Each structure stands twice: as structure tokens, then as C-alpha cells.
């Protein structure tokens, strides 16, 4: 127990080291997290969140090389496709690999990290943990975000890691299924206890103080502070580019009728009402994967798909996962995903279905390209929405449940609803309300005209133009 108290110092708000995981894992929520001991048996244990406080009290007293997952999962399986909540952002810092930082005390490393955050225009982490040789920097989220936000979360993770590269950020340890050393455990390589060396107690740069007395960040604010552009800014740049491009094409017409201009970047709205979002290239693929899983549940519940549909769903799921770029362990993630669509499949059946997807993904990771519409692109599979709707046979009743795999009619309708909502937000009224208001003005205008007022006086009284006043005063035959 002395090691547990040492891990968080003598702060009266923390009575033991088990509180560090409970800063981001809430025992009141449903789901699982995972603890890992590489040399132990069993190697990994999935723990229900409600049992986590008890489990940590039993396992955390000086155990050696014990790790814990930072996010939460809907199944006792620590794969990204099973992630149910993203609780924090984090970067693992291998400071011991840098000559300038090797051997420095933990507190000095924490000070260096905070200076680097300041230099890189990053908000300070909520928690800094000394892992026995390096550091863990964690930005706790004000509230967990759903898995639908995973591409945006992953983009934020990547940017945090990039800016902390000067102090040893491990860019391979940024995925949602990552485990980090548990506070209170012992690092066998150094013999040091894993302990907290910094808690951000003051609210800074958009953070607030959470229920445990530590700074927490709203995800959207943290995302906006760290990443460079919003959707609105990108849309404005696109509009400017289109204007310049159209002008160029008018001055320099294509040499032949068969000429086709290069396809321009398209913003994907995914049915959301807000357009003030940063565009993440992998978001479309991740949303399509969510649609695929939703379609399987709508049609067949959670027991898997019937024969004849499994191949298509597993193949497309693998394609979308390959394009989403949210995990470095593609094959393990596909295995977990296949459990939803084809739980009875053998490893050989799965391998046969996804082998071409994996080959193309490996080729793309090596920088290999293929020609598509006259341009070099990576070799991963690409699909039009119309193709997916046709292959999957998505019905009109199923379409409202989709986020990204939309028919042309559904996409137009959602665009109409979105634009209508934007107009209402700006104060625009419906046509019915406008016509009623016009009728009222016309009635008042005619009454004033009958009383002998001039058109100029009527226009001034109603706040309209003289032409409108004249139109309102005309009698209806």
C-alpha cells in the first residue's frame, strides 16, 4: 500500500493509485476495459467497468508490468471495432531514447513536457504519468465521445503525437485500443513505480475542472484548438479554387471533347446538420462501416448473417476498415468484425474473403499506386454510393438509418433539410409565414391608402420600398 500512496503523492484528493484510471473510467457506465500483463496468465483480462475499482485494488499493489486500456469497449474484446467510448487523448513519450533526456528525474521530464506543449501551442495535459522510463501525457475529455467520432479523435491523436515528437512521442502508440502502464505497478526494466508526476489543477485554454479536481477538455474545443482548419474554411477555399479553375478553363478550353477535368475534393456531410466541422478523409469510410453494421442488425439482429450475404458484408467491412486508417492491426480488427457478420467462419474462410483487401492495403502502405481516371492513387478499393446501395439492396425504409451510404434522392433530401435548418437558424421564415405576413401588410397598406396617405408615407410606415407599397395597395379583383 505504501507504493500505492507514493504513486500519487500525498494529495488529499487521491487516497490511492487506483484513482488514476477512475479519472477516465466511470464504474457507473456499462462496458469493459482491459488489463494486460505481457508475462502473466491470462495475458489479458477484460474487466466490466462496474468491477474495475475492486479489481484494481486487488491487482494494483505493486504488480509488475501491468497495463490498462485507456478507452472503453462494448464487448470483452479490446479491438477498435468494439470501442464504445473514447475517454481521453494520450501520447506515450519514450524520453529515454533521447540523449538529452535520458536519465533525468521524472519531475524534470514532466517540466520539459509542459514546456514543449507551450512551445507547440498545445494545451497542457490533464495528467502526466511517469511510466518508469518515459512519460504518458493524457488529456481527459469532459465527457466520453462515441465511436462515430473515431476518425476525428484519431486525427487529433496524430497531431498531438506529431507536435510532441521532439521529446520522444511514440507514433505507433496512438490507436484507440492502446494500453499504457498502470499507475502503481512496477516497470521491470527500471524497477521504478509508475506514478503521477503532474495533475493540471487550473483550468486553461478551454478546459474546466472535472469532478475529480483535474482539468478536462471538451473534445470539440480541443480538436479546434489543435487541428488547423474547419469545414467552413475548407469550403471557402474550395469555392475560391473553383472560381479560379472555371476562369482558367474559360481562357484555356480543353483541346478535345473527351477531356475530363480532374475530380475536385468533395466534402462529405454524412447527414449532419452542422457544416462547421473539420473534414477527415477517413471519416467517410468509418461512417460507411457503421452503416454496414447497422444494416446487418436491422435485417438479422446480432446473431450473424445468413449464408449468401456473409461474403459481401465481410468484404465491404474489410474495405471500409482499410480506408478508415484507425488501427495498425488490420487483420485482428477484421477478425473481430467478422464475428458480427459470420461468427461460424473458419480462419481460412475469412482469409479467402479479405486476402485481396489486405494485399491492396499493404501495397498502399508501401506507397504503391494504381491509375484511376488518369491519376495515380493508392490501390485500396473505392466504391460509389450508388454501387453500394445497389449491392446491398438498401430499401427506402432502411435508408433513414444510414449515415453515409445514401441514394441520390436521400442525399438531396438531407441536403434540403440541412439547408432549411441553416436558413431557420439565420432567422428566415417559412413560405407560409411569409405569405401571411405579406397579406397582413397588404391589408394595412390598402387601409392607409383609403385614408389618403401617399405611397411614400405607406412605405415609411411599413418599413418597405415604395414599389412594394404600390404592389400591396393594388386591389385584388
N, C-alpha and C positions, 0 to 999 in steps of 0.2 A: 504493500500500500504506500510505502514511502516513495517508491518510484512513480506511482500514480500522482501523488501530490507534487512531486518535483516537475512532472510533465507540464503542468500549467502554472507553476509558481505558487504564490500564496494569495492570489486574487480571491477575495471572499465570495465572488460571484460564481466561482467554479469550485465544487467540492471534490472533484476527482477528474481524471483524464478522460473518463468515458463521456464527458460533456462535449468534447470537441466534435465527434461525429454527430451528436444530437443538435449541433448548431445548424445542420443542414438536413438531417434525417429526423422526421417527426414520427414518433411512435403512435400518434393518433391516425396516421394515414394508412390506407390499405396498400399492400405491395411487399416487395422484397428488396433487400440489398444483399451484398455478398462479401464474405470474408475469405481471404486466401492466405494459406501458409504453404509456400512452394515445396518445403521438405516434409510437410505433415501428411497425415492420413486421417480423414479425407483431405485432399489437397484444397478443395474449395467447398464452402458451406454457404448455401442461400438461407438467409435469415428473414423471417417476417419482421416488418418494421415494429410491430407491437411487442415483439420479443427481443428487440435489439438492446434496450437498456440492460436487461437481465443477462443476455449473452455476453455483452461487453464486460460486465462486472466479473463474469466467470473466466473470460479468456484474456482480458487486457492487462492482467497484473504481471507485467514484465515478460510476456511471451516474446519469443524470438522470431523475427522476420514475419510479422503479421501485417496483412494489408486489408484495406477496406474499399469497396466501391464508393464512388462519390455521388452517383445517381441512383435512381430507384427503378424497379422493373415490375412488370405485371405478372411475370412468371418466375419460378425459381431457376432462371437461366440468364446468365449475365451476357446477353447479346444485345447489340444496339437495336435490332428489330423488336425486342421485347421491352425497350425502355419506355417507362410510363411517365416519368417526371425528371426534368433536368433541374438540379437544385443549386448549382453553383458553376462558376467558371474557375479553371485552375491551370497552373503551369508547374511542371516538375523541373527544378533547376539543378543541373549537375555542376554545381560550382567547383567541386573537387577536381574537375577536368581542366580547370583554368589555372595556369601557373600563378596568376596574380591573386587568386582567391584560395588556392589550396592551403589547408591547414589553419585558416583564420577562424577565430571563435564564432559560434553561432550567432551571437548578438551583432557582431561586426558584419556578418554576411547579411543579416536582416537589414541593417542600416544601408548597406550597399544596394540591396534590392529596392528599398524605398527611394534612394537617390536615382536609381535607374528608372523607376516609374515616373519620377518627376521630370527627368531628362527626356523621357519618351512620351510625355503628355498622357500618361496613364493614371487613372485614379489609384490610390493605394489599396492593396488587398485588404480584405476584412481580417484575414488570419494568415499568419506566416508560421509554418511548421519547420523545425529543424529535423531532417529525416535521418540524422546520424552521420551523413557526409555532405548532403546538399540541403536544399530548401524546397518547400512546397508553398506556392502562393495561391491563395483562394479568395475569389470574390463571391461572397454569398449573395444569392438573389433574394429580393424582398419576398417573393413568392415563387414556388416552382413553376416552370413553364412546361407546356405539353410537348409530346414528341413531334407534333406537327411543326414546331419551331426549330427542329434539329439542324437543318441546313444553315439557318441564321446563327444559331448557337455555335456550330462548327466553324463558321466564318469568323466569328468573334474569337473563338479559341485560337485559330490560326494566326490572327492578327496579334493577339496577346503574346503568343509564343515568338512571333517574328520580332516584336519590339523588345523582348527580353533575351534575345539571342546573345547579346554582349555579356550576359552573366550566366550563360550555360543552359538556356532553355532547351528541353528535350522535345523536339518537334514530332517525335514518334509517340509521345505520351499525351496526346490532346484529344483522344476519341472519348465518346460517351460511356464506354464500358470500362474505362481505365480504373485501376485500383492504385491507391497510394498507401504508404506505410501508416499504420495506425498509431496515433499518439498513445504513449505509454508502453509500447512494445520496444524491443531492443534490436538495433541493427547489428547483425552478427559480424559484418565486415569491419565495423569500427568499435563495436562494443558499447556505443552510446545509446542512451534512451531517446526515443523520438519524442520531441516536446514542442510546445508552442513557444515561440520567441517574440511574437508581436500580435497584439489584438488592436484593431482600429476602433478606438472608443469614441472618436469625434466624427460627426457627420461632415463629409467633404465631397465636393464635386458630384452633387446629385444623390448622395447616399442619405439614408436615415438610420437611426439606431433601432435595431430589432429588439425582440423580446428578451434576448439574452445579453443585451448591453453591448452588442458588436454591430459595426456598420454593415448595412445590407443595401444592395443596389437594385432598383427597378431594371429589369432586363432591357426594355426598350431604350431607356435613357443611357444605360451602359453601352449598348450597341451603337446608339447615335453618337456618343462621345468618342468611341474608339474607331469605328469604321468611317470611311471618308465621305460617302455620298448617299443621298436619299433617292427614292424613286422619282420624286418630282424634279430633282436636279438632273437626273439621267434623262427624264422625258424632255426637259427643256433643251438639253444638249442634243438629243435626237432630233427635235424639231429644227434646231439651228442647222444641224448636219443635213437634214432633208432639204431645207431651203437652199443651201449651198449646192447640194448634189443635183437638185432639179435645175438650178440655174446653169450648172456646168453642162448638163445633158441637153439643155436647150441650145447652148452655144456650140456644143460639140456633139451632134447627134450620132447615134451608133452607126457603124459602117454598113451593117446588113440587118435585114428584118429578123434574122434568127438570133440576134444579140439579146442576151438577158442580163440585166444588171445583177450584181451580187446581192444576195439576200441581206437585208438590214437586220440589225439586232431588234428582237421583239420583246416587249415587256409582258410578263405573264402575271395576270391579276389573280388567278385561281379563285374567282368568285368573291373576293374580299371587297368590302365597301371602301376601304381606305386605299388611296394611291400613294400615300406618303410613307412608303416602305422601301428599303434598300433592295435592289434586285440581287438575288443569289442564284447563279447559274444552275446549281444542283437542286434548287427548290422545286422545279417542275417535276423532275424525276422522283423526288421524295413524295410529292403530292400524288403523283400517279401510282406509286406503290401503295399509299394509303387508300386510294380509290380501289385498287385491285383487292386489297384485304377486305374492304367494306363490301365489295360486290360478292366475295365468297361468303361472307357472313349473312348477307341479305338472302342469298339463294339457298345456302345449306347449313347455316348456323356455324358452330365451331368444331364440327366433327370431321372436317376434311371434305374434299370434293369427290364426286363420283368419277368412275373410270370414263375417259374420253375428254375430261376437262382439266385433268391434273397437269398434263404436259404444257398446255398453253399458259396456265396460271404460274407454274413454277418457272417456265422460261421467261415470261414477261417480268415476273418478280425479280429474277436474277438480272435481267437487263436494266430495270429501274434502279436496283441496288448498285449496280456497277456504275451507273451515271450519277448517282446521288453523292458519291465520294464522302460518306460519313463514317467509314470504318476501314482500317487497314487489313482486317481479317475477313476477306470476302467469302471464302468457302465456308467458314464456320457460321457466318451470318446467313448464308443461303441454306445451310442445313437446318438452322433454327426456323427460317421462314418456310421451308418445305414441310415442316411438322404441321403447319396450319393447313396447307393445301393437300398434301399427300403423306399423311403420317405413317402409312404402311409401306412406303417405298424403301427399297434397299439402297445402300450407298452406291451400288453400281447403276441403278436406275436414275438416281439423282445426277451422278456424274455424266451419264449419257445425255441427259436433258440439258445440262448447263455447260458442257465442255466448250462449245463454240463461244459462249458468252465469256467464259474465263480466258480463252485464248485471245479474244479481242481486247479484253481488259488488260491483260499482261502486255500485249503489243502497244496499247495506248500508253501504259506506264513507262515504256521504254522510249516513248517519243515517236513511234512509228505512225505514219499517216496513210490514208487512202484518199482517192479523189472523189469528191461529192459535188455535183453541179459545177464542175470545173475548178473546185477549190480543194486544197489539202485539208483534211480533217482527221481527227483520231478515229480509230476503227471500231469504236463501240457502236452498238445498234442504235438506230434512230427510227422514230415512228411518228407519223402524223396522227392527230387525234381522230380524224375520220377513219383511219385504218384500225385504230384500237377499238373504236366504237363498233365497227363492223365485225372484227374478230371476236370481240367479247359479247356481241349481241346485246348491248346495253339498251334496255327498254325505256320508254317515256317515264314510267313510274319509278325506275331506278335512277334516272338522270339527276333528280334533285339531291340525291345523296352524294354525288360526285363533286370533287373539288377541282380537278384538272382535266380529266378525260371527258370532254364535253363535245356534244354535237354542235354544228354551226348554229342551229336555231337556239339551242340552250345558251351558247356563248353570247349571241346577240341579245337575248332576253336579259341575261345577267348584266351585260354592259348597259342596257337601257335602265334597269333598276338601279345600278350603281350611279349612273349619271343623274338620274332623277333624285336620288338621295343627296347627291352633292349639290344639286340645284336647290333642294329644300333647305339644306344646311346653310346656304348662302342667302336665304330669305325669299327665294322665288316661290310663287304660289301656284296651285293647280289651275288648269284652264277653267274649270267650273267656278272657282273662287274669283278668278279674273273677270269672267263674264258677268257674274253677279255684281261685282264692284263697278264694272262699266255701265251696267243697267242703272245702278243707283246714281251714278254721276250723270248719266243722260237725263234721268228724271229731274234731278236738281237743276241741270243746265237749262232744260226747257222751261222749268218754273221761273228761273231767273230771267230768261228771255221774254216770257209772257209779262213779267213785271216791268219790262222796259230797259233792262240792263244791256249794255253793249257786249259784243263778243270778247273784247279786251278785259272788261270787268269780270265776265264769267270765267275766263281763262285764269285770271289772277285769283279769284275766289276758290277755284277748284285745284289750283296748282298744276294746270295743264297748258298745252300750247293753244294758240288762237285757232289753229287748224282743227285740233281735237274738239275745242269748244264748238266750232261750227258744225262738225260732224254730229256731236251729241245733240245739238239743237234741232236737227232735222227731224221732222215728224215721220213716224212710221205709218205708211199708208194702210 
